[in-house]
Amino acid sequence: MIRLSDNVVFFGGEGVSTESGISNYRSKSGIFEARQVYAYPPDRLLSHTMFKQHPAQFFKHYKENLVTLTAKPNAAHYALAKLESAGKLHAIITQNVDGLHKSAGSKNVLELHGSNLHHYCGDCGAEFTLDYIFNERHCRDNIPYCAKCEGIVRPSITLYEELLDDDLLSEASRIILNADTLIVGGTSLLVHPSASLISFFQGKNFIILNKSPTIHDFSAKLIIRSQISEILVNVLEMLNIN
């Protein structure tokens, strides 16, 4: 299907990054199911309200579960980058905030929920790196403060209760609408509005690569329940892409 397609798009979620050591949320062993020992449920801990009212709790959870300083792209990330370089993959639309697709070399990446590699001051807008928020010199009670104005530094990600960027959603919708093959990988398709973008697909090949069932399985032309990296590496071999 990929060989005969002219416009392939990959729509991915947390399952793409679990092999890189990134904590997941919605699998059977994920944060939502495990209900790790915090005073609030995981979705509330990553909410705009929590960030504003209880920043210490917010950053404790954020630093422990959404950031892995040692994480590197895995074989799936590199395989997608090679597919793009070979002209077989038009774009990657990701719900992940780890930045690993770009680190692997992919160019046309739409990060629907932002990236935790970038942070900024909520007061003056000054920008900071990921390392900055882990530097104890800039933190008090786990909360990173701006070196310029002492405002709280926040991650460039969309929190619960916040809206996704309209322009980004429009661009993602357009890309999916124009695709002839859409590959969905490593996502439960339960996080909205990003998962709703699937409804824009009108192409011929809808493929799902996910270990567990999704609500869109009924409309898929092909479903493979296996490790995403293994599948994509096999695709490269079949297409003779090195």
C-alpha positions in Angstrom: 0.0 0.0 0.0 2.8 2.4 0.8 4.7 1.6 -2.4 1.6 2.5 -4.5 0.7 5.6 -2.5 1.6 9.2 -3.5 0.7 10.9 -0.2 1.3 8.9 3.0 0.7 10.6 6.4 1.5 9.1 9.8 -0.6 10.0 12.8 1.0 8.9 16.0 0.7 8.8 19.8 2.5 7.7 22.9 3.0 4.1 21.7 5.6 5.4 19.3 7.8 6.6 22.2 7.4 4.0 24.8 10.5 2.1 23.5 12.4 5.3 24.2 11.5 5.1 27.9 8.8 7.7 27.8 6.0 7.1 30.3 2.7 6.4 28.7 -0.8 7.4 30.0 -3.4 5.1 28.6 -2.0 1.6 28.3 -2.8 -1.1 30.9 0.4 -0.2 32.7 0.2 3.5 32.0 -0.2 6.4 34.4 -3.9 6.6 34.2 -4.3 3.0 35.1 -1.6 2.8 37.7 -2.9 5.9 39.5 0.5 6.7 40.9 0.7 8.1 44.4 -0.3 11.8 43.9 -2.9 13.9 45.6 -4.8 14.3 42.3 -5.7 12.2 39.3 -3.2 12.5 36.4 -5.4 14.5 34.1 -6.0 17.1 36.8 -2.3 17.2 37.6 -1.6 18.4 34.0 -4.5 20.9 33.9 -4.2 24.7 33.5 -6.0 25.0 36.9 -3.3 22.9 38.6 -0.5 24.9 37.0 -2.0 28.1 38.2 -3.2 27.1 41.7 -0.8 24.3 42.7 2.4 24.7 40.6 4.5 22.7 42.9 2.3 19.6 42.5 2.1 20.3 38.8 5.8 20.4 38.3 6.4 17.4 40.5 4.2 15.3 38.2 5.4 16.9 35.0 9.1 16.4 35.7 8.6 12.8 37.0 6.2 11.6 34.2 6.3 13.8 31.1 10.0 14.4 30.8 12.8 11.8 30.4 16.1 13.6 30.0 17.9 10.5 28.7 15.2 9.6 26.1 16.5 9.1 22.5 14.6 8.4 19.3 14.0 4.7 18.8 13.8 2.6 15.6 10.3 3.7 14.9 11.3 7.4 14.9 14.3 6.7 12.6 12.2 4.6 10.3 9.7 7.3 9.8 12.5 9.8 9.2 13.9 7.5 6.5 10.5 7.1 4.8 10.2 10.9 4.7 13.7 11.3 3.3 13.0 8.7 0.6 9.9 10.6 -0.5 7.3 8.0 0.7 6.1 9.9 3.8 4.6 13.4 3.4 4.1 14.4 7.1 3.9 13.2 10.7 1.1 14.4 12.9 1.9 13.6 16.5 0.1 13.9 19.9 3.4 13.4 21.7 5.3 16.3 23.3 8.7 14.6 23.5 10.2 16.1 20.3 11.7 12.7 19.3 10.4 12.8 15.7 12.4 15.9 15.0 15.4 14.6 16.9 15.4 11.6 14.6 15.5 13.8 11.6 11.9 14.1 10.4 11.2 17.6 8.9 7.5 17.9 8.4 6.2 17.3 11.9 3.1 18.8 13.4 3.2 18.6 17.2 -0.4 19.0 18.1 0.1 19.3 21.8 3.4 21.2 21.7 6.9 20.2 22.9 8.4 19.8 26.3 11.8 20.6 24.8 10.7 24.3 24.9 9.6 26.4 27.9 8.7 30.0 28.3 8.0 32.5 31.0 4.2 33.0 31.4 4.8 36.7 32.3 7.5 38.1 30.0 7.6 35.4 27.3 11.3 34.7 27.7 12.2 31.2 26.3 14.1 28.5 28.1 15.5 25.0 27.4 14.4 21.8 29.0 17.6 21.7 31.1 16.7 25.0 32.6 13.6 23.7 34.5 15.8 21.0 36.1 18.5 23.4 37.3 18.0 23.8 41.0 19.4 27.4 40.8 16.3 28.4 39.0 13.8 26.4 41.1 12.1 26.9 44.4 9.9 24.1 45.7 10.3 22.3 42.3 8.9 25.4 40.5 11.2 27.0 37.8 11.3 30.8 37.8 12.3 33.2 35.0 15.8 34.6 35.3 14.6 37.9 33.9 11.4 38.7 35.7 10.8 35.9 38.3 7.6 34.7 36.5 6.9 31.0 36.5 8.4 29.2 33.5 5.9 26.8 31.9 6.3 24.1 29.2 5.2 24.8 25.6 2.6 22.1 25.7 -1.2 22.2 25.7 -2.5 21.4 29.2 -5.9 20.0 30.0 -8.5 22.9 29.9 -6.4 24.7 27.3 -7.3 24.8 23.6 -5.2 23.5 20.8 -3.8 26.0 18.3 -6.5 26.6 15.6 -4.0 27.1 12.8 -2.2 23.9 13.7 -5.5 21.9 13.7 -6.5 23.4 10.3 -3.1 22.4 8.8 -3.4 18.9 10.2 -6.9 18.6 8.9 -5.8 19.7 5.4 -2.8 17.2 5.4 -5.1 14.3 6.4 -7.8 15.3 3.9 -5.2 15.2 1.1 -3.6 11.9 2.1 -4.2 8.8 0.1 -2.8 6.6 2.9 -3.1 7.3 6.6 -1.1 5.3 9.1 -2.3 5.6 12.7 0.3 4.2 15.2 0.6 3.9 18.9 -2.6 5.8 19.9 -5.9 4.9 21.5 -7.6 7.6 19.5 -9.4 8.7 22.7 -7.7 12.1 23.2 -9.8 14.9 21.6 -9.9 17.1 19.6 -6.7 15.7 18.1 -8.2 12.2 17.5 -11.2 13.7 15.7 -8.8 14.7 12.9 -9.1 11.1 11.7 -12.6 11.9 10.4 -11.1 14.1 7.7 -9.4 11.2 5.9 -11.0 10.3 2.6 -8.2 8.3 1.0 -8.0 4.7 0.0 -5.8 3.1 2.8 -6.5 3.6 6.5 -4.0 1.6 8.5 -3.8 1.1 12.2 -0.7 -0.1 14.0 -1.7 -0.5 17.7 -1.4 -3.3 20.3 -4.9 -2.7 21.6 -8.2 -2.1 19.8 -9.3 1.5 18.9 -12.8 2.9 18.2 -11.8 3.3 14.6 -10.8 -0.3 13.9 -14.1 -1.0 12.0 -13.0 1.4 9.2 -9.4 0.3 8.9 -8.2 -1.5 5.7 -5.3 -3.0 7.7 -4.7 -3.5 11.4 -1.4 -4.8 12.8 -1.1 -5.5 16.5 2.7 -5.6 16.9 5.6 -3.5 18.0 5.6 -0.3 15.8 9.3 -0.2 15.4 9.4 -3.7 14.2 6.6 -3.0 11.7 8.2 0.1 10.3 11.7 -1.4 10.1 10.2 -4.2 8.0 8.5 -1.7 5.8 11.9 -0.1 5.1 13.4 -3.5 4.2 10.5 -4.2 1.8 10.9 -0.9 0.1 14.7 -1.3 0.0 15.2 2.0 2.0 18.5 2.1 3.9 
